[in-house]
């Protein structure tokens, strides 16, 4: 069976450094940090008092107030990003076959704030279970693609992938395969997360996963730097419209890039720590290259998982050196989490958007906040430190890994 070609025709981004794809891109190439003191709750007793929250975002600018109240923030974010991507793709919803349009979404946690608030309300009461009737449909991780499909009438495959921080990369790979195999013509894919809550921050603090650089939040996310001390939690959403090539061409759609492959693997090592030699990461990148029919030397740019954790950054770069050999030093490697923080289940989507726009504009966003060389990292690797670099990017890869050892990778190329 001949696989169909799959292209990207729409993008939408709602991030801590920009509330549209264009704002997001401009902030990326200028090296803007989205980290700042938390405004959502009193952080006095928390170890970490900062995060990458959305800025100047009011959901009622996008959604009806009554409808928005029926959604957790993670679902609201999904709706906003998906709407931007659908509009960007210029899909004529009266002409597409909605039975062949799907929504495949990623969320690692889902409605955490809703769950937290309902339990707190119950605990503060007299023991009578007075729960909001929207509690369950607001909380469940699959509700985001459900709401997107309901709004637009998309009747193709509709579900959420949950693989912690690899969730939206998993969703994109599923979307790619759905179109490749002829099951759908169009899939709205991506991911969203809204975990900057007392439960989210408290839980990650208990794991010693977060940076505690409270005196300088904007410099706290520092992937590959010797002084990194943990990741910075972020929130938001990213959305992509993937479309069968001939379908897109027939309607005269703008094509950003071709999605040519993906890969999945498992570390099978530890609940939260990566394998120190990056064995699972080596496997996922090799799987991705094989799936796309690429040789290592074809790759120009890799947006790493690069969370700014002591173990993870080193393991991933070791894996890149192993997979790409001497070509590794010719690749523009970066971590945009240095600017956006870690959006958990939405990370893969916003980072895929970054590599696609890097191809379109011929410039690779920087890894900011690097001041101190880590002697455990190969000095010949080009980590795109502190300043964006011009580069003709023909093939770009995005790595995303999650607790539980989940690894996912997607790769894009300039359209011929």
TANOR-V631695 format. One record per helix or strand of 3 or more residues. SS is the DSSP state (@ for helix, = for strand). FROM is the first residue (numbers start at 1). TO is the last residue. Records with the same first field share a line. If there is no record, write none. Layout:
BEGIN
SS: FROM-TO + FROM-TO
END
This chain:
BEGIN
=: 6-15 + 50-52 + 101-106 + 158-161 + 186-193 + 236-244 + 257-266 + 301-303 + 332-334 + 395-402 + 406-413
@: 21-30 + 59-61 + 65-68 + 73-89 + 98-100 + 112-124 + 135-139 + 143-152 + 164-180 + 198-206 + 214-219 + 245-250 + 279-292 + 296-298 + 310-330 + 337-340 + 344-361
END
